[in-house]
């Protein structure tokens, strides 16, 4: 028995190789031998050396561009900006608000400025005139934990004309996150605030349909702002009538000092400009933003003061109710002016007076009014 026929565990698999003599040259060419063919190797290129060199450079450049493109695409994918909340459109007009589903509420209070305004920065205690909308913003649950949902809860833009602008005292708006977000901003700005539950509506949130863990997204257009103790600014106009109240600078935060003379009040309504501002002239269709104080001529007692309340007041100048003389007296005045008004009963509180304020039906009312601005439309 030959060695190949002896058992060695597994039976060997035998392969029958073809005899090289039976294979024609085109089918089989031993390594390194031409097999008798007359091939002379690669044919010479028709390009000159310069052309070949230029082609190599172009090829290298294309490869480099491809590598950079791939690298750039990878870098962009890794550093591409994440989803953001947007509010597009002109300031003061109802914006188009987009809150992406793949943006999930997290972190701390944030404020993004979509439109940057100018002017004095808002401080705590200031009065801001704003238009706004706010949205319930909730985290997803279970299999949708990486998504969010949102729902518009309120929009001042959807209120009737004349009621869309809201006056709020910064620091006392009722929403801690809104107050914090407004401080340091400037009039003419559009802001997007993402307010966490701890700085939202608090216990009142449930009345709006907010759950304990819901965030609130505010979109706020800041149209105007007035400092807590703002006063008139302009050219002083001297008043030399000893039969009218004397108005002087007063204590900080309390407005001007008013001294009423010991004479009978004038029988007719008096309107005197003490400081002439440089702003636009008010009309009967305006709502004036003012600081003021009111006194009774009879005893010089002060019965009202917006300065001491810490917030300017607003009055529609076309009003026909209450003190008609007050509203008429502020028409045609320049913004920034200080105006002295002396109102007989028919132009003031009427024959009934105002017993709660100590004003009798025969009393003349005295007002010093600083016109800070007009309510934005």
C-alpha positions in Angstrom: 0.0 0.0 0.0 1.5 3.4 -1.0 1.9 6.2 1.5 -0.9 8.2 0.0 -3.3 5.3 0.4 -2.7 4.9 4.1 -5.4 6.3 6.4 -4.5 9.5 8.3 -7.6 10.3 10.2 -9.8 12.3 7.7 -9.7 11.1 4.1 -7.7 13.5 1.9 -9.5 15.4 -0.8 -7.8 15.0 -4.0 -7.9 17.7 -6.7 -7.0 16.9 -10.3 -5.0 19.7 -11.8 -4.9 20.2 -15.5 -1.8 19.5 -17.4 -0.2 22.8 -18.5 0.7 21.3 -21.8 -3.0 21.0 -22.6 -3.8 24.7 -21.9 -3.4 27.2 -24.6 -1.4 30.4 -24.0 -4.3 32.8 -23.8 -5.8 30.7 -21.0 -2.8 30.1 -18.9 0.4 32.2 -18.5 2.9 31.2 -16.0 4.0 33.9 -13.6 6.6 36.2 -15.2 6.6 34.5 -18.6 4.9 35.9 -21.6 3.9 32.5 -22.8 5.3 33.2 -26.2 3.1 36.2 -26.9 4.6 39.2 -28.6 3.2 41.7 -26.1 5.6 44.6 -25.5 4.1 45.7 -22.2 2.2 49.0 -21.6 1.9 51.2 -24.6 3.6 54.6 -24.2 1.2 57.6 -23.4 0.5 60.2 -26.0 0.8 63.0 -23.3 3.9 65.0 -22.9 5.7 64.9 -19.5 4.2 68.4 -18.6 0.7 67.2 -19.4 1.1 64.0 -17.3 2.5 66.1 -14.4 -0.5 68.5 -14.7 -3.0 65.6 -14.7 -1.3 64.1 -11.5 -1.7 67.5 -9.8 -5.4 67.8 -10.8 -6.0 64.3 -9.5 -4.3 65.0 -6.2 -6.3 68.3 -5.9 -9.6 66.5 -6.5 -8.8 63.9 -3.9 -7.9 66.6 -1.4 -11.2 68.4 -2.1 -13.1 65.2 -1.6 -11.3 64.6 1.7 -12.0 68.1 2.9 -15.7 67.8 1.9 -16.1 64.6 3.8 -14.3 66.1 6.8 -16.3 69.3 6.6 -19.6 67.3 6.4 -18.6 65.3 9.5 -17.6 68.4 11.4 -21.0 70.1 10.5 -22.9 67.1 11.6 -21.1 66.9 14.9 -21.4 70.7 15.6 -24.6 71.6 13.7 -26.9 73.9 15.7 -29.7 72.3 17.7 -33.4 73.1 17.5 -34.5 76.5 18.6 -37.7 78.4 19.3 -38.4 81.2 16.8 -40.8 84.1 16.7 -40.7 85.8 13.3 -42.4 88.9 12.1 -42.3 92.7 12.7 -42.1 94.1 16.2 -45.6 94.8 17.6 -47.3 92.5 15.1 -48.5 89.0 16.0 -45.4 86.8 15.4 -45.3 83.3 13.9 -44.0 81.1 16.8 -42.4 77.8 16.2 -41.5 75.4 19.1 -39.8 72.3 17.7 -41.0 68.9 19.1 -37.4 67.7 19.4 -36.5 70.5 21.7 -37.2 69.3 25.2 -37.5 71.7 28.2 -34.4 71.4 30.5 -31.9 73.5 32.4 -32.5 77.0 33.7 -34.4 80.2 32.7 -33.2 81.4 29.4 -33.8 84.6 27.4 -33.2 84.9 23.6 -33.4 88.2 21.9 -35.0 87.9 18.5 -35.1 91.7 17.9 -32.7 94.0 19.8 -34.1 97.4 20.8 -32.4 100.6 22.1 -32.8 103.0 25.0 -32.6 102.8 28.7 -32.4 99.3 30.2 -35.3 98.0 32.1 -34.8 98.0 35.9 -36.7 96.3 38.7 -39.7 98.4 39.5 -40.1 100.0 36.1 -43.3 100.0 34.1 -43.1 98.1 30.8 -45.7 98.3 28.0 -45.7 95.0 26.2 -47.5 92.7 23.8 -47.1 89.0 24.6 -48.1 85.4 24.1 -47.3 82.4 26.3 -47.3 78.7 25.8 -47.5 75.6 27.8 -44.4 73.5 27.2 -44.3 69.9 28.4 -41.9 67.1 28.4 -42.8 63.9 26.6 -43.2 60.6 28.5 -42.3 57.0 28.0 -41.3 56.3 24.4 -41.7 60.0 23.5 -39.4 61.2 26.3 -37.2 62.9 23.7 -40.0 65.0 22.4 -42.1 67.9 23.8 -45.6 69.2 23.3 -46.8 72.8 23.4 -50.1 74.7 23.5 -50.8 78.4 23.3 -52.6 79.6 26.5 -52.9 83.3 26.0 -52.0 86.0 23.4 -52.6 89.8 23.8 -52.4 90.0 20.0 -55.8 88.2 19.9 -57.5 90.7 22.1 -59.7 93.5 20.7 -58.0 96.6 19.3 -57.0 99.0 22.1 -56.6 96.1 24.6 -53.5 94.4 23.1 -50.9 96.4 25.0 -50.4 95.3 28.6 -48.9 97.5 31.3 -46.9 95.5 33.9 -44.7 96.4 36.8 -41.3 94.6 36.4 -40.8 92.7 39.6 -44.4 92.4 40.4 -45.9 90.8 37.2 -46.8 87.6 39.0 -44.3 85.5 37.1 -40.8 85.4 38.6 -39.1 84.2 35.5 -40.8 86.9 33.4 -39.6 89.6 35.8 -36.1 88.3 35.8 -36.0 88.0 32.1 -37.1 91.6 31.5 -34.5 93.2 33.7 -31.7 94.6 31.6 -33.6 94.4 28.3 -34.3 97.5 26.2 -37.5 98.9 24.6 -38.0 97.8 21.0 -36.9 94.3 21.8 -38.6 91.0 21.1 -37.8 88.3 23.6 -38.3 84.6 23.9 -38.2 83.4 27.5 -38.1 79.7 28.5 -39.4 79.7 32.1 -39.0 76.6 34.3 -41.8 75.5 36.6 -40.2 77.0 39.8 -40.2 80.5 38.2 -43.6 80.3 36.5 -47.1 80.9 37.6 -46.9 78.9 40.8 -50.2 77.8 42.2 -52.1 79.9 39.7 -50.7 77.7 36.9 -53.3 75.0 37.6 -56.1 77.5 36.7 -54.4 77.9 33.3 -54.1 74.2 32.7 -50.5 73.9 33.6 -49.2 70.8 35.3 -46.6 71.0 38.1 -43.7 70.1 35.8 -44.8 72.2 32.8 -42.5 75.0 31.5 -43.9 78.2 30.0 -42.6 79.9 26.8 -43.1 83.6 26.7 -42.8 85.7 23.5 -42.7 89.4 24.6 -42.5 92.6 22.5 -41.3 95.4 24.7 -42.8 98.5 23.2 -42.0 101.1 25.9 -40.6 101.4 29.4 -40.9 104.0 32.1 -38.8 104.3 35.2 -40.5 104.0 38.6 -40.2 107.7 39.4 -40.0 109.2 35.9 -40.6 112.9 35.6 -41.0 115.5 32.9 -38.0 116.6 30.9 -37.8 119.7 28.7 -37.7 123.5 28.9 -39.0 125.1 32.0 -41.6 127.8 31.6 -41.8 130.2 34.5 -45.2 130.8 36.0 -45.6 134.3 37.6 -49.2 134.1 38.7 -49.3 134.3 42.5 -53.0 133.3 42.5 -52.1 129.9 41.2 -50.3 127.0 43.0 -46.5 127.1 43.2 -44.8 124.0 41.9 -41.2 123.2 42.9 -38.8 120.3 42.9 -39.7 117.8 45.6 -38.3 114.8 47.4 -36.9 112.0 45.3 -39.7 109.5 44.5 -42.5 111.8 45.6 -42.9 114.1 42.6 -42.9 117.9 42.8 -43.8 120.0 45.8 -47.1 121.9 45.4 -48.0 124.9 47.4 -51.6 126.3 47.1 -52.0 130.0 47.7 -54.3 131.3 50.5 -56.7 132.9 48.0 -60.0 131.8 46.4 -59.7 129.4 43.5 -60.3 130.6 40.0 -63.8 130.3 38.7 -62.6 128.8 35.4 -60.5 125.8 34.6 -56.8 126.6 34.4 -54.2 124.7 32.2 -50.6 125.9 32.5 -47.5 124.3 31.0 -44.7 124.4 33.5 -42.2 122.3 31.5 -42.5 122.0 27.8 -41.4 118.6 26.5 -39.9 117.8 23.1 -42.0 114.8 22.2 -45.0 114.5 19.9 -48.2 116.4 20.6 -51.0 114.4 22.3 -54.4 114.0 20.7 -57.8 113.0 22.0 -57.3 109.5 20.5 -54.2 108.9 22.6 -53.9 107.1 25.9 -51.5 109.2 28.0 -48.9 107.6 30.3 -48.4 110.0 33.2 -47.1 110.5 36.7 -49.3 112.9 38.7 -50.4 114.1 42.1 -53.8 115.6 43.1 -54.6 118.0 45.9 -57.7 119.8 47.2 -57.5 123.6 46.9 -59.5 124.2 50.0 -57.0 122.7 52.5 -54.0 121.7 50.3 -54.4 118.1 51.2 -53.0 115.5 48.8 -55.5 112.8 47.9 -53.6 110.9 45.3 -50.2 110.4 43.8 -48.9 107.9 41.2 -45.3 108.8 42.3 -46.0 107.4 45.7 -47.7 104.4 44.3 -44.6 103.7 42.4 -46.2 103.2 39.0 -47.2 105.6 36.2 -50.9 105.7 35.3 -52.6 105.6 31.9 -55.6 107.6 30.9 -57.5 107.6 27.5 -57.8 111.3 26.6 -61.1 110.8 24.8 -62.9 109.7 28.0 -66.2 111.4 28.8 -66.5 109.9 32.3 -65.2 111.4 35.5 -62.9 114.4 35.4 -63.5 115.6 31.8 -61.3 118.7 32.5 -58.4 116.4 33.3 -58.6 114.6 30.0 -59.1 117.8 28.0 -56.3 119.6 29.7 -53.8 116.9 28.6 -54.8 117.1 24.9 -52.5 119.1 22.7 -49.5 118.9 25.1 -46.1 117.6 24.1 -44.8 114.4 25.5 -42.3 115.2 28.2 -44.3 118.2 29.5 -45.4 119.0 33.1 -48.8 120.5 33.2 -50.7 122.3 36.1 -54.5 121.8 36.1 -56.9 123.6 38.3 -60.4 122.1 37.9 -63.6 123.6 39.2 -66.3 121.1 40.3 -68.0 121.0 36.8 -64.6 120.0 35.2 -63.5 117.8 38.1 -65.5 115.6 40.5 -68.8 117.3 40.0 -71.5 118.2 42.6 -71.1 114.8 44.3 -67.4 115.2 44.8 -65.5 112.2 46.1 -66.2 111.6 49.8 -63.8 108.7 49.9 -61.0 111.1 49.0 -62.3 113.9 51.2 -63.4 116.0 48.2 -66.6 117.9 48.6 -69.0 118.9 45.7 -67.8 122.5 45.9 -64.0 121.7 45.9 -61.6 122.6 43.2 -59.1 119.9 42.4 -55.4 120.7 41.6 -53.3 118.3 39.6 -49.7 118.4 38.5 -49.2 116.0 35.7 -46.0 114.8 34.0 -46.7 113.4 30.5 -44.2 110.6 30.0 -45.5 109.2 26.8 -48.5 107.7 25.0 -49.6 104.1 25.0 -48.3 102.2 21.9 -50.9 101.2 19.4 
